[in-house]
Amino acid sequence: MGDVLRRTEFWLVDEGMERTLHDGDTLVTRVFTPDAFSITCGVMMPVDFGIMTSVFYEVVPRLNHHTIEQICQDRRFAEAIYRTAMESGIADTIAFRDPTAED
């Protein structure tokens, strides 16, 4: 896995994502790194280039004197991502699966 904005890679332990995502899929979520691995925390949202472009046009002018790390930590950045993604309809592509069901 990788953090596109921070240009870093990390080992993500998430069996559900491993079983359902395809190479090249992009989604946003909070990540916690308790040790040599990382886990997802909270809500995940699929995004695409258009969604993220809209988010940057909205957020960056307000945060233009901040580092990328500060922008990533600012609640307005996360709010803009989720709001823009929901408005785009991309959330309609999310399906919830029974984790005990056989594939």
C-alpha positions in Angstrom: 0.0 0.0 0.0 1.1 3.6 -0.4 0.2 7.0 0.7 0.0 9.0 -2.5 0.2 12.4 -0.9 3.1 11.7 1.4 4.8 9.5 -1.2 5.4 6.7 1.3 4.7 3.0 1.4 3.6 0.9 4.3 2.5 -2.7 5.1 -1.3 -2.7 5.5 -3.0 -5.5 7.3 -6.6 -5.6 6.1 -7.9 -8.9 4.8 -11.2 -7.4 3.6 -9.5 -4.8 1.4 -7.1 -7.5 0.1 -10.1 -9.6 -1.0 -12.1 -6.8 -2.6 -9.8 -4.2 -4.1 -8.2 -4.3 -7.5 -4.8 -3.1 -8.5 -4.9 0.6 -9.1 -8.0 1.3 -6.9 -7.7 4.4 -4.8 -9.4 5.1 -1.6 -9.0 7.4 1.4 -9.0 6.4 5.0 -7.2 7.1 8.2 -4.2 4.8 8.8 -2.7 3.8 12.2 0.8 2.3 12.4 1.2 0.6 15.8 4.3 -1.4 14.8 5.9 -2.5 11.6 2.5 -2.7 10.0 -0.5 -0.4 9.5 -4.3 -0.8 9.9 -7.2 1.2 8.6 -9.2 3.3 11.0 -12.7 4.7 10.4 -14.6 5.2 7.2 -13.1 4.4 3.8 -14.1 6.2 0.6 -13.2 5.3 -3.0 -11.9 8.3 -4.9 -10.7 9.1 -8.4 -8.6 11.8 -10.1 -11.6 14.0 -10.6 -12.7 13.9 -7.0 -9.3 14.7 -5.7 -8.8 17.5 -8.2 -12.0 19.1 -6.9 -10.9 18.7 -3.3 -7.5 20.3 -4.0 -9.2 23.3 -5.7 -11.4 23.7 -2.7 -9.0 23.1 0.1 -5.5 24.2 -1.0 -6.3 28.0 -1.4 -7.4 28.0 2.3 -4.3 26.0 3.4 -1.7 27.3 0.9 0.9 28.1 3.6 0.7 24.7 5.1 2.9 21.6 4.5 1.3 18.5 2.9 1.4 16.9 6.3 -0.5 19.8 7.8 -3.1 19.7 5.0 -3.5 15.9 5.5 -4.1 16.4 9.2 -6.6 19.2 8.7 -10.2 18.1 9.3 -11.3 20.3 6.4 -9.3 18.1 4.0 -11.1 14.9 5.1 -14.5 16.7 5.1 -13.9 17.9 1.6 -12.9 14.4 0.4 -15.9 12.7 1.8 -18.4 15.4 0.8 -17.1 15.5 -2.8 -17.0 11.8 -3.1 -20.6 11.5 -1.8 -21.8 14.2 -4.2 -20.1 12.4 -7.1 -22.1 9.2 -6.5 -19.0 7.1 -6.2 -20.1 5.9 -2.8 -23.0 4.1 -4.7 -20.3 1.6 -5.9 -19.7 0.4 -2.3 -21.2 -2.9 -1.3 -21.1 -4.3 2.1 -20.3 -8.0 2.4 -20.8 -10.5 5.1 -17.2 -11.2 6.4 -18.2 -14.8 7.3 -19.5 -15.6 3.8 -17.4 -17.8 1.6 -16.0 -16.1 -1.6 
